[in-house]
Amino acid sequence: MRLRFSFIAEKPQIIPINYNYHLASLIYRRIEAADSDLSLSLHKPYVIKFFTFSKLMARKKVLFGDQMKVDGRLYFDFSSPKKDIIVALVNGMLEKPNVKIANANFILGEVKVLREPEIRSKETFSTLSPISVTTVKNENGHKKIVDLYPKEPKFYDNIKKNLIKKYVLLYGREPKNDDLEIKAKKTKPKRIKIKNTFHRCSEMVFEANGNKELLKIGYQAGFGERNSMGFGMVKII
């Protein structure tokens, strides 16, 4: 299911450009307020969380330095294939409609259920939040996590492996087939800071062709990694 959370700023607010951690923290806090057991399970390290969210969309914003000033209404989209996550987040938001993103204060204006299209075996997607993909490389005898870009073939291999892993964890079985081919049509490199670490990622328009069950998992739970920190959400174009 896909939702849109709209907020209202009663006066101009300042948000850091690297707000992913702060927005993720808000989501986790609201889930915890409604379902503490679910929140504990989502805080386990190195497990797939099965949700993703978009960038913050503001009608009125001004960028300056590493911050932005927003005024009026702004929103973000949220997606998950798991009903318990959706229910807990909605209940938590409705119970506590006054929200804080970093040091900025907003009031929940609306929660809207978005139409979810039927995913076909060939789709063209555009990112609502950039895709993050990593690999492990050995450097001077030490293993190091390295971010990948779409120009590297392993970027696509790892997206496919990640989608299969998500599918197995969600449904408890292997997909009927693992056919999947992704071709980038447009890419834009990005660098997003989470706490004290910068992560390289990519905004993309890409064509995906193959098992529509895997494409549906990507649409619902996010393509690539770090989805619960606001990476990998897409829309169909």
Steps between C-alpha positions, in 0.01 A plus 500: 500500500609854429413806708559874484556691823443874463614752760438869557755752622325785680808715441823450299715213629866411444592139416846361425541386139617165635174430681469125430603395849262749661204392285579131561514573873154656485364191324655267758371709790144497368510124438632451854219715644241272343672159517804462723554132413508578130738786567740267682502260207571784258796615709683168461826561312576353157142399422279627217234735636256477206419866464630798312416867465549785256677828522318786670300693244437868582305750294701788641866438579820698482840330512793667673820325597422163656148604601167583344215726608152359446167672538138392474434137405745217440465123473674168459381168360537175693477143372500153655369155402433427869163601643619513863760766414245709312241476780749584774639802317156643420377447856815654644474805275133553581560461874786752491431745215758755616827388344860611506753446221841598636412830675209588270141473621200396291140389542362195321254624241392188314564129454407384152496147358656507154383283214733205447522397135526146371868429439574349160801299388639809327488840667682831495570639845618836629647537848316692771807450719845401369609137474784380725698187412818374667758227469790377714854541368836402642740790537842437650377180664193664653139468394333829415141583408497695173207684339426415137377711209287393200805496270619185681342164402504384862257782581229313311607154618469611860158660444378168361646299790347743749154471341518119511602512867208729581261272312615189687479673839154639427338192344710215640578355158715561196346697211383293203791638302769760551485661159580869534675751279541865595615768257571852617357774276602799713717516811610774736755432776411614850673502836286484814622525856358261762627597844873550436536294182444602140346240269529514123175422323320566173182667386387306194253439224531134407327228304446167676403184316441158656315330784219736595496359855854630550407835348202521735728440800723783377202729457356421844813462714760691301777422253850457636606540862441731798132530405393574858730803497325649198667335201362314200138613475373517142195590295384369163527740208 
